[in-house]
Amino acid sequence: MKKFLRLTLAFLLMFSFMSVFSSVEAKDDHVLTVGFDQNFPPFGYVSKGKFVGFDIDLAREAAKRMGYKLKLQPIDWDSKDMELDSGTIDCIWNGFTMTGRENKYTWSKPYLNNRQVVIVKKDAKIKTLKDLKGKIVACQKESSAESALESKKYTTLTNSFKQLLKVADYNTGLMDLSSGGIDAIAMDEFVAKFQIKDKTDTYRILNQSLSSEKYAIGFKKGNTALRDKVQKQMDAMIKDGTFNKLSKKWFGENVASQSDASTSKNATSLIVSDLKQLGTGMLTTLQIFFLTLLFSLPLGLLIALGRMSKHGVIKNIMRIYISIMRGTPLMLQLLVVYFGPYYMFGINVSSAYRGIAVVIAFVLNYAAYFAEIYRSGIASMERGQYEAAQVLGYSPVQTFFIIILPQVWKRILPSITNEVITLVKDTSLAFSIAYAEMFTQAKALAANERSMMPFVAAAIFYYVFNFIVAAFMEYLEKRMSYYE
């Protein structure tokens, strides 16, 4: 048994290292990977299943002129610096404010002037910034609005708020504003105008702005070579009128009006498109779900055996492992597995590693929980069964796999069912490293359409799938109740 456990542990370590190193690949010099927040219209967002926006169009045109293939990589805005440092993206091109960050990145020339403004309900008794005293004001985490409100210039103003609420994205803040959960939200002027362009009877923008800033393309500090290549194409686009053409497309009044009409006329096709996109996200969710079960169930059994081993070192290693996995958030584990190879070992990983990291983190986390479930089931078995098997000439391995394990499965199935149902919902945590599962897709659609319906649709998907899982597990319980 000791030899078996040692060989198993060695295999698992080898598998883990192979998983990491297999995802490391040479950087393609002719691919431009652009990192952007897909919940940031009109600069970068999802429409009808495709990434669109002013900055997306600029990046696509620049890559085309450079002879590069464009790879659009949605990122979690809180993790943008880690994405850039680890090499999973080449630049941040998404209404990215260089003001106040001049020394953190290698920048292109600024290409757009912007302001931070405040949106309130149209009937609110808020006319100036001073009227925000005693109010709940929201802003996006890691945004320019947050920087402005936390600057020395606005210390008095911010301290006068009842609360400064930091939300994950603007769509969440606007829904809070609609429901009365907050009194105002601070955001980029262009984003604000886009968000309320068809809701001017509901919202308004205060005349006073918090700050002005410049948008530019951010590259990793020192990456002047790529910056210069992109800047050359940006200069050419400004000179030949392409930049102005795209600007009119996204910010001209006539174009915006036609876009709204088109959306209303094709509401049915938009719903179909949304469902297709959520369906694509659901397939990714199912992939995470099944791969996690495929690897975590057997790994959990091995960890449980190690935890029950008479070998002190193995037993304590498994105990510490379980303690860490159960004592830290799964979201944190996802970030560590994804960014760890670069920040701890200096290993540059490919974009394909994003999906691998999700599966590794989920498997390692759920294996710890399954291990304790297995351990409780094994510990509940009567000693007499082991003694009877020994008398009949069964080896310890034969006893465990032929006699004990089938009975353990029957006893622990209800507990396993609970963990499996939890896993369905936990797959949504993959959004923390911007892996496009269903919840991530729903967030992007909600930001684009300024609606709760994508979240409702996602909730239905989760409920239906959990209902199917619960029904299947109940069927297994009945099939295994052979003495009842």
C-alpha positions in Angstrom: 0.0 0.0 0.0 2.9 2.4 0.8 4.5 1.7 -2.5 1.2 2.3 -4.2 0.7 5.6 -2.5 4.3 6.8 -3.3 3.9 5.9 -7.0 0.5 7.7 -7.1 1.9 10.8 -5.5 4.8 10.8 -7.9 2.4 10.4 -10.8 0.3 13.3 -9.6 3.3 15.6 -9.2 4.5 14.7 -12.7 1.0 15.3 -14.1 0.8 18.7 -12.5 4.2 19.8 -13.9 3.3 18.5 -17.3 0.1 20.4 -17.3 1.9 23.6 -16.5 4.8 23.2 -18.9 2.6 21.9 -21.7 0.8 25.2 -21.7 4.0 27.1 -22.1 4.7 27.9 -25.7 6.8 30.3 -27.7 5.4 33.8 -28.2 4.1 34.3 -31.7 5.7 37.6 -32.9 2.9 38.2 -35.4 0.0 38.0 -33.0 -1.2 41.1 -31.2 -3.1 40.1 -28.0 -5.2 43.0 -26.8 -6.5 42.9 -23.3 -9.8 44.7 -22.6 -12.8 44.9 -20.3 -15.7 43.4 -22.2 -18.2 45.3 -20.0 -17.0 48.7 -21.2 -19.2 50.0 -24.1 -18.7 51.8 -26.4 -14.9 51.0 -26.3 -15.1 47.3 -26.0 -18.1 45.0 -25.4 -20.1 42.1 -26.7 -22.8 42.5 -29.3 -24.6 39.6 -31.1 -21.9 37.3 -29.9 -18.9 39.4 -31.2 -16.5 41.7 -29.6 -17.1 45.3 -30.9 -16.4 48.8 -29.9 -14.4 51.9 -30.9 -11.1 50.6 -29.5 -11.7 47.2 -30.9 -12.1 48.7 -34.4 -8.9 50.7 -33.9 -7.0 47.6 -32.7 -8.3 45.5 -35.6 -7.3 48.1 -38.2 -3.8 48.6 -36.6 -3.2 44.8 -36.5 -4.3 44.5 -40.1 -1.9 47.2 -41.3 1.0 45.7 -39.2 0.3 42.3 -40.8 -0.5 40.8 -37.4 -3.2 38.5 -36.4 -5.4 40.2 -33.7 -6.3 38.2 -30.6 -9.0 39.9 -28.4 -8.6 38.8 -24.8 -11.3 39.8 -22.3 -9.7 40.4 -18.9 -10.8 41.0 -15.3 -10.0 44.7 -14.8 -8.6 44.1 -11.3 -6.0 41.7 -12.8 -5.0 43.9 -15.8 -1.4 44.4 -14.5 -0.8 40.8 -13.7 -2.1 39.9 -17.2 0.3 42.3 -18.8 3.3 41.4 -16.6 2.8 37.6 -17.2 2.7 38.1 -20.9 -0.8 36.7 -21.5 -1.7 40.0 -23.2 0.5 42.5 -25.2 -1.3 45.7 -24.3 -4.3 47.2 -22.7 -6.5 48.9 -25.2 -9.8 49.8 -23.8 -10.4 53.4 -22.9 -7.3 53.1 -20.7 -6.5 56.3 -18.8 -2.8 57.2 -18.8 -3.4 60.2 -16.4 -1.9 59.3 -13.1 -0.3 56.1 -14.5 2.3 57.7 -16.7 5.2 55.8 -15.0 3.6 52.4 -14.7 3.4 51.5 -18.4 5.0 52.2 -21.7 2.4 54.4 -23.4 1.3 55.2 -26.9 0.5 58.9 -27.6 -2.9 59.8 -26.1 -5.7 59.6 -28.7 -8.8 60.7 -26.9 -9.7 63.3 -24.1 -12.1 62.1 -21.5 -13.8 63.4 -18.3 -15.1 61.7 -15.2 -18.7 62.6 -14.7 -21.5 61.7 -12.3 -24.9 60.1 -13.3 -28.0 60.6 -11.2 -31.7 59.9 -11.6 -33.4 62.6 -13.6 -35.8 63.5 -10.7 -33.0 63.4 -8.0 -32.5 66.6 -6.0 -28.8 66.6 -6.9 -27.6 69.5 -9.1 -23.9 69.8 -8.1 -21.2 67.7 -6.6 -21.8 69.3 -3.2 -25.3 67.8 -3.3 -23.8 64.3 -3.0 -23.3 64.9 0.7 -24.9 62.1 2.7 -25.5 60.1 -0.5 -24.3 56.6 -1.5 -22.0 57.1 -4.6 -20.7 54.2 -6.7 -17.7 53.8 -9.0 -15.9 50.9 -10.7 -13.0 49.3 -8.8 -9.6 50.2 -10.2 -11.2 52.9 -12.4 -10.2 56.6 -13.0 -13.4 57.6 -11.2 -12.2 55.8 -8.1 -8.8 57.4 -8.4 -10.4 60.9 -8.7 -12.7 60.4 -5.8 -9.9 59.1 -3.6 -7.5 61.9 -4.5 -6.5 64.7 -2.1 -8.6 67.1 -4.2 -11.8 65.4 -3.3 -11.0 64.2 0.2 -13.6 66.5 1.7 -16.3 65.6 -0.9 -15.7 61.8 -0.5 -15.7 62.0 3.3 -19.1 63.7 3.0 -20.6 60.7 1.3 -22.7 58.3 3.3 -20.7 55.5 1.4 -18.4 55.2 -1.5 -19.4 51.9 -3.1 -17.0 50.1 -5.4 -18.6 47.9 -7.9 -17.2 45.3 -10.3 -18.6 47.0 -13.5 -20.7 49.9 -14.5 -23.7 47.8 -15.4 -24.0 46.7 -11.8 -23.8 50.3 -10.6 -26.5 51.4 -13.0 -28.8 48.6 -11.9 -28.2 49.7 -8.3 -29.0 53.3 -9.3 -32.3 52.2 -11.0 -33.3 50.2 -8.0 -32.5 53.0 -5.5 -29.6 51.1 -3.9 -27.3 54.1 -4.6 -27.8 57.8 -5.3 -25.2 58.4 -8.0 -22.5 56.7 -10.0 -19.2 58.2 -11.3 -17.8 57.0 -14.6 -16.1 57.9 -17.9 -18.1 60.5 -19.9 -18.2 58.5 -23.1 -19.4 55.4 -21.3 -22.0 57.4 -19.4 -23.4 58.9 -22.6 -23.5 55.5 -24.2 -25.2 53.9 -21.2 -28.0 56.5 -21.0 -28.5 57.5 -24.6 -31.9 55.9 -24.8 -32.8 56.6 -21.2 -32.5 60.4 -21.0 -36.0 60.5 -19.4 -34.6 58.4 -16.5 -31.0 59.6 -16.0 -29.0 62.8 -16.4 -25.3 63.7 -16.1 -24.2 66.5 -13.7 -22.6 69.5 -15.4 -19.7 69.4 -13.1 -17.0 66.8 -13.9 -14.6 65.2 -11.4 -11.5 65.2 -13.6 -10.2 65.2 -17.1 -7.9 62.6 -18.6 -6.3 61.2 -21.7 -6.9 57.7 -23.2 -3.9 55.8 -24.6 -2.7 52.3 -25.2 -0.7 50.8 -22.3 2.1 48.3 -22.9 4.4 46.5 -20.5 7.0 48.8 -19.1 9.9 48.8 -21.4 8.2 47.3 -24.4 8.9 50.2 -26.7 9.4 48.0 -29.8 5.8 46.9 -30.0 4.6 50.3 -28.8 6.4 52.0 -31.7 4.9 49.5 -34.3 1.4 50.2 -33.1 1.9 54.0 -32.8 3.1 54.1 -36.4 -0.2 52.7 -37.5 -2.2 55.0 -35.2 -0.4 58.0 -36.7 -1.2 56.7 -40.2 -4.9 56.2 -39.3 -5.1 59.8 -38.0 -3.4 61.2 -41.1 -5.5 59.3 -43.7 -8.9 59.9 -41.9 -9.5 56.4 -40.7 -9.5 57.5 -37.1 -12.0 60.2 -37.7 -14.2 57.8 -39.7 -14.3 55.3 -36.7 -14.9 58.2 -34.3 -18.0 59.3 -36.2 -19.2 55.7 -36.4 -19.1 55.4 -32.6 -19.7 58.9 -31.3 -21.6 60.7 -34.1 -25.3 61.5 -33.3 -26.8 60.2 -36.6 -24.9 56.9 -36.4 -26.0 56.3 -32.8 -29.6 57.0 -33.7 -29.6 54.5 -36.5 -27.9 51.9 -34.3 -30.8 52.2 -31.8 -33.4 51.8 -34.5 -31.7 48.8 -35.9 -31.6 47.2 -32.4 -35.3 47.7 -31.8 -36.3 46.4 -35.3 -34.2 43.2 -34.8 -35.2 42.5 -31.2 -36.0 38.8 -32.0 -32.7 38.2 -33.7 -30.9 39.9 -30.8 -32.7 37.5 -28.3 -31.7 34.5 -30.5 -28.1 35.9 -30.6 -28.0 36.3 -26.8 -29.3 32.8 -26.3 -26.6 31.4 -28.6 -23.9 33.3 -26.8 -25.2 32.1 -23.4 -25.4 28.6 -24.9 -21.7 28.8 -25.9 -20.9 29.9 -22.3 -22.9 27.0 -21.0 -20.8 24.6 -23.0 -17.7 26.0 -21.3 -19.4 25.7 -17.9 -20.2 22.1 -18.7 -16.6 21.5 -19.7 -15.4 22.9 -16.4 -18.0 20.8 -14.6 -17.2 17.4 -16.2 -13.4 17.8 -16.2 -13.5 18.7 -12.6 -15.5 15.6 -11.7 -13.4 13.4 -13.9 -10.1 14.3 -12.2 -11.2 15.4 -8.7 -13.1 12.2 -7.7 -10.2 9.8 -8.2 -7.7 12.4 -6.8 -9.9 12.9 -3.8 -9.8 9.1 -3.1 -6.0 9.1 -3.3 -5.8 12.1 -1.0 -8.2 10.3 1.5 -6.0 7.2 1.4 -2.9 9.4 2.1 -4.7 11.2 4.9 -5.5 7.8 6.5 -2.0 6.4 5.9 0.1 5.1 8.8 3.1 6.9 7.2 3.4 10.1 9.3 4.9 12.3 6.5 2.3 11.4 3.9 -0.5 11.8 6.4 0.6 15.2 7.5 1.2 16.4 3.9 -2.4 15.4 3.0 -3.7 17.0 6.2 -2.0 20.3 5.4 -3.1 20.2 1.8 -6.8 19.7 2.8 -6.5 22.5 5.3 -5.2 24.9 2.7 -7.7 24.0 0.0 -10.7 24.2 2.4 -9.3 27.3 4.3 -8.8 29.6 1.3 -11.3 30.9 -1.2 -11.6 29.1 -4.6 -11.4 32.5 -6.3 -8.0 33.1 -4.7 -6.8 29.7 -5.7 -7.8 30.4 -9.3 -5.7 33.5 -9.3 -2.7 31.7 -7.8 -2.8 28.8 -10.2 -3.2 31.2 -13.2 -0.6 33.9 -12.3 1.6 31.7 -10.1 3.8 30.2 -12.8 4.9 33.7 -13.9 5.1 35.5 -10.6 6.7 32.6 -8.6 8.8 30.8 -11.2 9.1 33.4 -14.1 7.4 31.1 -16.6 5.6 32.8 -19.4 2.3 30.9 -20.2 0.2 30.9 -23.3 -3.3 32.1 -23.6 -4.4 28.4 -23.7 -3.3 28.1 -20.1 -6.3 30.2 -18.9 -8.7 27.3 -19.4 -6.1 24.7 -18.0 -5.7 26.9 -14.9 -9.4 26.9 -14.3 -9.6 23.1 -14.4 -6.4 22.6 -12.3 -7.7 25.0 -9.6 -11.2 23.4 -9.5 -9.8 19.9 -9.4 -7.3 20.7 -6.6 -10.0 22.4 -4.6 -12.8 19.9 -5.0 -10.4 16.9 -4.5 -9.9 18.2 -0.9 -13.6 18.2 -0.2 -14.1 14.8 -1.8 -11.2 13.4 0.2 -12.9 14.2 3.5 -16.1 12.7 2.3 -14.3 9.5 1.2 -12.5 9.4 4.6 -15.7 9.6 6.5 -17.2 6.8 4.4 -14.1 4.6 4.8 -13.9 5.2 8.5 -17.6 4.2 8.9 -16.9 0.7 7.7 -16.9 -2.1 10.3 -13.6 -3.7 11.2 -15.1 -7.1 10.9 -15.4 -6.8 7.1 -11.6 -6.4 6.8 -11.0 -9.4 9.1 -13.5 -11.5 7.1 -11.8 -10.6 3.8 -8.4 -11.5 5.3 -9.7 -14.9 6.3 -11.0 -15.4 2.8 -7.5 -14.7 1.4 -8.1 -11.2 0.0 -5.1 -8.9 -0.2 -5.5 -5.4 1.3 -5.8 -3.8 -2.1 -8.4 -6.4 -3.2 -10.3 -5.9 0.1 -10.5 -2.2 -0.4 -11.5 -2.1 -4.1 -13.8 -5.1 -4.2 -15.5 -5.1 -0.8 -15.1 -1.8 0.9 -15.2 0.9 -1.8 -18.6 -0.1 -3.4 -20.2 0.1 0.1 -18.4 3.5 0.7 -19.9 4.9 -2.5 -23.3 3.9 -1.4 -22.9 5.7 2.0 -21.3 8.9 0.7 -23.5 9.5 -2.3 -25.8 12.1 -0.6 -22.7 14.1 0.5 -21.2 13.8 -3.0 -24.5 15.0 -4.5 -24.3 18.2 -2.4 -20.7 18.9 -3.6 -21.6 18.2 -7.2 -24.5 20.7 -7.1 -22.3 23.3 -5.5 -19.8 22.7 -8.3 -22.3 23.7 -10.9 -22.7 27.1 -9.3 -19.0 27.5 -8.5 -18.1 27.3 -12.2 -19.2 31.0 -12.3 -16.0 31.9 -10.3 -14.0 31.4 -13.5 -14.9 35.0 -14.3 -12.2 36.0 -11.8 -9.5 35.2 -14.5 -11.8 36.3 -17.4 -12.5 32.7 -18.6 -15.6 33.0 -20.8 -18.0 30.6 -19.1 -21.7 31.4 -18.9 -21.7 33.9 -16.0 -19.0 35.9 -17.7 -21.0 35.9 -21.0 -24.1 37.0 -19.1 -22.3 39.9 -17.5 -21.0 41.1 -20.9 -24.5 40.9 -22.4 -26.0 42.7 -19.5 -23.5 45.5 -19.9 -24.2 45.8 -23.6 -28.0 45.8 -23.3 -28.3 47.5 -20.0 -30.7 44.8 -18.9 -31.2 42.2 -16.2 -32.5 39.6 -18.7 -29.1 38.0 -19.4 -28.8 37.3 -15.7 -32.3 35.9 -15.5 -31.5 33.6 -18.5 -28.2 32.5 -16.8 -30.1 31.7 -13.6 -32.6 29.5 -15.6 -29.6 27.7 -17.2 -28.1 27.0 -13.8 -31.3 25.9 -12.2 -32.3 23.6 -15.0 -28.8 22.0 -15.1 -28.8 21.6 -11.3 -32.3 20.1 -11.5 -31.0 17.5 -14.0 -27.9 16.7 -11.8 -30.1 16.3 -8.7 -32.5 14.0 -10.5 -29.6 11.9 -11.8 -28.0 11.6 -8.4 -31.3 10.6 -6.8 -31.6 7.9 -9.5 -28.2 6.6 -8.5 -29.1 6.6 -4.9 -32.2 4.5 -5.6 -30.2 2.1 -7.8 -27.7 1.6 -5.0 -30.3 1.0 -2.3 -30.3 -2.7 -3.0 -31.1 -3.7 0.7 -34.1 -1.4 1.0 
